[in-house]
Amino acid sequence: MENLKDTLTSLKRGKVRPKACPRCGSVNVSVLTMTGYISQPTYLCNNCGFQGNIFLEIEKEEERERRKGKEE
């Protein structure tokens, strides 16, 4: 239950994390469309040209270290 609480706490809105392309892994990503609350924005990978609504969010190193410290 502690892990679930930590996970949900880390998912708070407002944290902006860099996006990574699911095809090539590049963080050179742009937003093509900004939409409302119902639909997600569309992203474009400037490296390989992949377009989609689902892009990976990369965790910053200090967040990863803080989370790792809590697990121990």
Residue, then its C-alpha position, 0 to 999 in steps of 0.5 A: m500500500e505504501n508503494l501505491k501511495d508513493t506512486l499516486t503522490s508522484l502523479k500530481r498534476g503540474k509536474v512537467r517532465p520531458k517527453a521522449c519519442p516511443r520510436c527512437g527515444s529522442v527528447n527533441v519533441s514538439v507539441l503539434t496541437m493543444t487541445g482542451y480537457i477531453s482529448q490529449p495533445t498531439y506530439l511530434c518527434n523532430n528526430c524521426g517524424f513520429q506523431g502521436n498522443i502517447f509519448l513517454e515522460i522521462e523522470k529527472e535524475e533527482e526524482r529517481e534518486r529521491r524515489k530510490g531512497k524512499e524504497e530502501 
